[in-house]
Amino acid sequence: MKYLYYPGCSLEGTSVEYHISTKALMQAMDAQLEEIEDWTCCGATAAESVSRLLSYVLPARNLALAEKMNRSKQILVPCSACYLNLKKTEEKIKKDKNLLGQINMVLAEEDLVLNGDVTVRHLLDVLANDVDIKKIKLAAQQKMSGLSIAPYYGCQCLRPFNVFDDPEDPHSMDALIRATGAQIFEWDMGGQCCGASNTSTKPEAGLALVGKILQAAKGADAILTVCPMCQMNLEGYQKKISQQQGKNLEIPVLFLPQFLGLAMGKKQEDTRLDLNLSHTGVFAKRAVLYE
């Protein structure tokens, strides 16, 4: 398994633990990741409000750089927002050759050209469909037995591109979680929105959405995410929402590769649980126990 790797901005900043644990897990799965040389921001959500063309050019530059490397035809992207922007551009240029021409006019300033020869894939897609789950089972040996885990997908890795899972009833994490010995916490909030940036711009609306998710997760031992924005919202506002609602809604929130890495015996420096905002004591103790 060889992939070009696009970490994106969040994974080099507020979600560096996602970056570190992803690389450690993929190495354990015998996958080779080669970071795209000179990658830049995908535009996040801000670019489209400035310029429609810019919102395509910024992801396109990274796709063109990937094509230029000529190493792999697949780009692995852990961040759901980055995945959405890169995937949107990949899909759009297949249907809109006029847009592709406009993009290439801009990219020509750097002697780059985009042909549309690479496929953008989310980390969860790769883990669910490419890796040998027997390796996880063998390495984990039921180490997470007795834990009930709530898989949380969020919006952007599932919508609008229905590529590897059902956005209304997602289950692509289930087999991965069960491979560690843990049980799936049964709930219907896995594909619901966490509020995204509304937690900052319209906090009443954003916190209400986060609160519903945390409330629905009561009884689970942890929530697993695959999105830096979802992680930040579900972790960062637990105490505030608990105070507002007069109930304890605090729960560990881990990135999927952190959880799988711990289950497979990775050391804490490989998963960086110390950077998580939510309490992760039970997982830290298990990591120490099995080292």
Stockholm file with secondary structure:
# STOCKHOLM 1.0

chainA/1-291         MKYLYYPGCSLEGTSVEYHISTKALMQAMDAQLEEIEDWTCCGATAAESVSRLLSYVLPARNLALAEKMNRSKQILVPCSACYLNLKKTEEKIKKDKNLLGQINMVLAEEDLVLNGDVTVRHLLDVLANDVDIKKIKLAAQQKMSGLSIAPYYGCQCLRPFNVFDDPEDPHSMDALIRATGAQIFEWDMGGQCCGASNTSTKPEAGLALVGKILQAAKGADAILTVCPMCQMNLEGYQKKISQQQGKNLEIPVLFLPQFLGLAMGKKQEDTRLDLNLSHTGVFAKRAVLYE
#=GR chainA/1-291 SS CEEEECCCSGGGTTTHHHHHHHHHHHHHTTCEEEECTTCCCCCTTTHHHHCHHHHHHHHHHHHHHHHHHTSCSEEEECCHHHHHHHHHHHHHHHHCHHHHHHHHHHHGGGTCCCCCCCEEEEHHHHHHHTSCHHHHHHHHTTTTTTCEEEECCCSTTTSSCCSSSCTTSCCTTHHHHHTTTCEECCCSCTTSCCCTTHHHHSHHHHHHHHHHHHHHTTTCSEEEESCHHHHHHHHHTHHHHHHHHTSCCCCCEEEHHHHHHHHTTCCHHHHCGGGCSSCCHHHHHHHHHHC
#=GC SS_cons         CEEEECCCSGGGTTTHHHHHHHHHHHHHTTCEEEECTTCCCCCTTTHHHHCHHHHHHHHHHHHHHHHHHTSCSEEEECCHHHHHHHHHHHHHHHHCHHHHHHHHHHHGGGTCCCCCCCEEEEHHHHHHHTSCHHHHHHHHTTTTTTCEEEECCCSTTTSSCCSSSCTTSCCTTHHHHHTTTCEECCCSCTTSCCCTTHHHHSHHHHHHHHHHHHHHTTTCSEEEESCHHHHHHHHHTHHHHHHHHTSCCCCCEEEHHHHHHHHTTCCHHHHCGGGCSSCCHHHHHHHHHHC
//
